[in-house]
């Protein structure tokens, strides 16, 4: 394990890691696939297993047809947008304080998500974080255009924010795909966060350096203490 002191960038997932939505992602998926000729329960099991991945990729896997996948994705975005508009998302306890502490220590913060850019922006507006982070990325905005478990969003953040070394990156997320993305990117800290979609056993089975009860614990892990 690399020494975490010297972290320059924290790449944190949005829903389930820094933002709570009370299961709205799964409910929006159920709305999105209603009416398609798929086994809903089996589809939801697949959704749970692939939480954190790009939503359109998940629909392509489930529906095996581009037009149907795009329609399901539109339904998902509309359903989730309704949750956001209705006040159904909020910052997880300690998340805003963790972001503030990281930035105060000189660590840049990028939020990453499998949502579309419009949904990402709606969530950021709902929690008031537009001006409290350095960057927020979706799969289509990454250099390679791929979502998790690929490292594209993390590596794009490294490039755009001028980070000197991938080992100067800490990744935090609530799904196995978050952890795989961090591992593939070469981050020194790859922390599973136990506030979202995947439980301790699932996160433990993915490559990681730490498991945290909350993202609130991340600053103490990656910020070097002041030494007089």
N, C-alpha and C positions, 0 to 999 in steps of 0.2 A: 504494500500500500504506500502510495506517495504521501509525503508530509503535506497536510492541507494548508499550512502557513504559506502565504504568497498567492492566495486565490484573488484573481482579478475580476472574475465574472461568475455570477450565479444564474443559471438557467432553470427557471421554475415553471412547472406546469400550472395551468389555470384551474379548471374545474376539478375539485377534489383535493387539490394541494394547497392552493391559496384562496380559492373561492368555493363556497358551499352552494349547492343548488337543490338539496333535498331529493336527490334521485331523478332530477328532471331529464337528464340525458337518456336514461333508460325509458322513461315515459314518452319522450319525444321519438325514440326509436320505435316503440310500439305503435305510435300514431303513424309514423312514416311507412311502416310495412303492412299496415292494415289494408286488406283488399288484394294484396299480392298472393300468388299461390305458393306460399311458403308455410312451413310449420312455425308458428309464432314462438312457441316455447323454445324450440331448437334454435331459432334465430336469435332470441334474447340471450340464450346461453352463449352463442357465438359473440354477441355484442359484449357481454360481460368479460369474456376471455380476451377480447381485443380492445378493451377500453384504453384510451390514450392514442389510438391510431387515427389516421385521417378518416373522417366519416365517409367520404365518397369511396374510399378504398374498401371499407367494410361493406357498403351497399353493393359494390361490384362483386365482392366475394359471395354475398348472399343471393343476389338476383341474377348474376351471370348474363346481364344484358345492359349495355350502356344507357339506353334510353330509360329503362326502368330504374336503373341505379340513380340517374340524374333526377328523375321524378321523386324517388324516395328521399333523396338528399334535399330537394326543395321542400318537401313536406316536413322533414326533420328540422330544417332551419326555421321554417315558419312556426312550428310547434315550440321550439326552444325560444324563439324570439318572443312568443307570447308569455312564456314564463318570466323572461327578463323584464319585459314591459310591465308585468304585473307585480314586480318587486320580489320575484322568487329567487334572486341570487344575492349573496352577501359575502363579505370578506370573512374567511375563517378566523376564529380567535387567534390573535397573535400574528397574523399574516402581514397586516399593514405595518406593524411595529418591526417585524423581521426585515421587511423590505427597506424601511427607513434606517434600521441599524446597519444593514449591509452597505447602503449607499453612503451613510455617514462615515463608514470606515474606508470608503474609496472603492468598494466592490460594486461593479456595474451589475444591473439586474435586467435580465431579459425574460419575459413571460412567453411560454410556448404553448401551443394548443393544436388539437386536431380539428377545431372549428374552422369555418370559413372566416374571412377577414371581417365581413359585416357582423357576424355573430360575436367574434372576438371584440370588436369595437363596442358593440352594445353592452357586453359584460363589463368592459373597462369603464365605460361611462356610468354604468349602474353602481359600481363600487368607487368611482371617483379616482381612478388610478392613472389617467392619461398622462399626468404631469409628474407622477411619482416613480416612474420606471424609466429605464434608458431605451428599451426596445421591446416590441411584442411581435412575434412571428407566427404565421400559419404555414402549413406545408407548401402551399403554392407560392409563398414569398421566399422560400429557401432557395439556395443556389442550385440544388439538385432537383427541387420540386417534389421531394418525397417526404412523407411524414414518418413518425416513429414506426418501427424500431430503428429506422435509419438515422444517421447522425446529422442529417442535412441542416435542420434548424439550428442545432447547437453550433455547427461549424460556420454557418452563415453569421450567427451572432458574434463568433470569434473574429471573423473578417470585418464585419461592419463596425464593431466596437473597438477594434484595434488591440485585441488581446495578444500578448506576446507568445503564448505557448498554450496548447490545449490542456497541458497539465495544470494550468492556472484557472481551470474551470471547475465549478461545483454544480452538480445537477441534482435537482430534487423533484420527485414525482410520486404519485399514488398508484401507478400501474407498472406492470412488468415491462411494458413497451417503453415507458419513460426510462427505466433502468437500463434496458438494452441499448437505447439511443445514447445514453451517457457513456456506457461502456464502449460502444463502437466509436464514439468521438474521442476517446482517450482521456476523459476527465479524471482528475485525481480523486474527487469526491463524487460518489454516485449514491445518493441517499433515497431510500424508500420512505415515503411518508404515509403514516397509518391513519389518514383522515378521509380516505376516499374509496375508490372502487375495489381495490384488491387488498386482501387480508395479509397478515404477517406470513402465513405459509406460502402464499403465491409470490409475494415480494421476495421472500427468502430464497425461492427457487431460481430467481433471476440474478444476474451478476450485480453485486452492490458492494459498497464499502461500509455503509451504515444503514440502520433502520431507525427512524425517528417517530416519536408519538405525534409530532406536529412540526410544521415548517418553522414554528417559533423557535425551535431548538437549533436551527441552522446557523445563525450568526455566531453563537458560542463555539460552534464546531470549526468554522472557517476563518474567523477573524482573529488575527494574532493579538494577544493581550498587550496592553501598554506596559512597558518595563522601564522603571525609572533608573 
